[in-house]
Amino acid sequence: VRSQTACDNGVVNVPERGRVDTVTRSLLVKAEGTEKSHTYNWLLCPTGEALTEEVELQLPQNVVDGSARISLSVLGDILGRALNNLDGLLQMPYGCGEQNMALLSPNIYILEYLRNTEQLTPAILEKATKFLTSGYQRQLNYKNADGAYSTFGQGLGNTWLTAFVLRSFGKAQSFIYVDPATMEQSKTWLDRQQGQHGCFRTLGKLLNNRMKGGVTDEVTLTAYITASMLELNMSVTDPVVDHSLSCLKNSTSDLSNTYATALLAYTFTLAGDVETRARLLQHLDTISFQEGELYPGRGLLHWSQSSSETSPSLEVEISSYVLLASLSASSRSTSDLGYASRIVRWLVRQQNAYGGFSSTQDTVVALQALALYSTRVFSRGGASTVTVRSPSGDRCLFHVNQNNKLLYQERALQDTEGKYSVEVQGSACASVQVSEYNAYLVFMAKIIQAFDYENQLSIIFLRYHGKELTTNMIIVDLKMLSGFSPDPDSLGRVSCWALYPWRSCLICVLLFKDDGSLFMQYQ
């Protein structure tokens, strides 16, 4: 039957000779090479005059022909992009207690923002609470019998991870059921880890060091745990909180660690210690980095651990803690909000295509800070028009108003190279993102620079040669050839390999299946 029209109840005459059965299937064809993506983000808030940004797109020389694609998306809310990707803020496997919490926590902050601004719809609530419920149940698998949490639910509990879980579960209680006994048991375990001087002991091992951000010593760990307890509305007169604040107060004479200073500023803001907070924020202001504006006091603001030591994820986390400290005081002035907006505009520029950031803990803290800022400056009025002009002269328009501020508007752009301009006119803020995707051809020696590798059949052996003394996690993403998929039986047999020595290193391989890809983690 040479027709795409449905036959309904009609009788089809099929000839005896020449009849053919045909099945039509859609195929996903991917270009060879390795996909690379890059995003350009702006938060543009016009106040009486149009704001314009420009971006020059240029493809690498080794790009695979036909693989490049460009898209532009517009939202009226800086959290809208994350809201549309609640289950995919970061592209990573979720196979342990640390990674599970990185997926669960941002949902809570976005829900709090929507509820506080009366934008929470039944559909959004249903979707988000499903994520929260499944994440909560999954996290209980990593809980030890004593109430502590560890990477895989076995061995010594981890103080940082337990505080992270306690803080997140406490906030999730307003959306889903969380067993109070579980919360109390975890808090009791944390209380027992406090030393005589008030600081908390570092216990347990995190598989992903980047997950804990800059928390690397007793002071920053104690500040993190204390902030977690204060976020749960524990009183500063609580013996555990009071003791930890005393320990932290003694450490404020040394402000050489920017991360610790930012976290301390947030902690003392929550504690209501106005004098200590002001001193810490004043110091942070003197070491801030300003960029993007010719006029003093208007540039984008961010912080780094030091001028010589840069880490994108750590910069985002430090800047987010400064933003939280700036906005969490009981009283705020217009200048405070103006100062905060300079940090927010820098943070927005660091977002990935999914609304997250470069790593795990920076995504959690940054979305918490952005949610708080959005709550503080929320307004129901205003509308803006976004005009995009392509290198070839084409023009497309986007309209943002209070009825569609959470609507994800996206359009594919035809010109893969050249200068694009984005102009926003009106009275409402617009979050604009240009996303560039392409595949490029590489040689193995160029992408594996820190490892010895040896390919034997289907097994890849890696040895760490990076800057640190040891590494915890390496993820190898094995793409299946077109038409092929992993054998489920073989996946079951090698889902977890025991530790074994190979060339002076221990290797543990864990496999995760995700849309036809295999994720391997090596320890």
Number of C-alpha atoms within 10 A of each C-alpha: 13 4 6 6 7 7 10 6 6 7 7 8 7 10 9 6 6 6 9 9 5 7 5 5 6 5 8 7 8 11 15 13 16 13 16 12 14 12 18 18 22 21 21 22 19 18 12 9 11 16 15 15 14 13 12 10 16 11 16 10 8 11 18 18 11 9 15 20 17 20 17 18 18 25 25 27 24 26 22 19 25 22 24 16 15 20 16 14 26 22 11 16 17 14 15 18 25 27 20 18 24 23 22 25 25 26 25 24 23 24 22 21 22 19 14 14 15 9 12 15 10 9 8 14 15 11 12 20 17 12 17 23 17 11 18 21 11 16 23 15 16 21 22 17 12 13 21 27 32 28 25 18 18 13 12 15 26 20 25 28 24 23 25 21 24 25 21 22 25 18 17 23 13 12 15 14 12 17 10 11 10 16 16 13 16 22 18 13 18 23 14 11 15 17 13 10 11 19 24 26 19 17 14 17 17 20 19 18 16 16 21 19 20 23 20 14 12 15 23 22 23 29 26 22 26 29 25 21 23 19 17 15 12 15 14 18 10 11 12 19 22 16 19 24 24 13 21 23 12 10 14 17 9 9 15 11 13 21 27 26 26 27 29 32 30 28 29 25 25 24 23 15 14 14 10 16 23 16 12 22 19 12 14 21 13 8 15 15 14 17 14 10 10 8 7 8 12 15 19 21 22 26 25 23 18 14 9 6 7 12 11 13 21 21 22 28 31 26 29 30 25 26 30 27 25 22 22 18 17 9 7 12 9 8 9 13 17 13 19 23 22 19 23 24 21 22 27 24 18 20 23 22 22 19 22 26 25 17 21 24 25 28 27 25 23 27 26 24 27 25 22 21 22 20 16 16 9 13 11 11 10 12 19 21 19 22 16 21 16 18 16 12 9 12 12 12 13 17 19 26 21 15 11 14 22 20 17 15 16 15 14 12 18 13 18 18 17 13 15 20 15 22 17 26 22 21 19 23 24 28 24 26 24 23 19 22 17 22 23 20 14 12 8 9 11 8 9 11 12 14 14 12 15 11 9 8 6 6 8 11 14 20 18 19 13 11 8 7 7 11 16 15 15 15 15 15 16 11 15 13 10 10 8 9 13 13 8 9 8 9 15 10 9 12 13 15 13 10 13 10 9 11 7 8 13 13 19 15 18 19 22 19 15 11 9 14 16 21 19 21 20 21 17
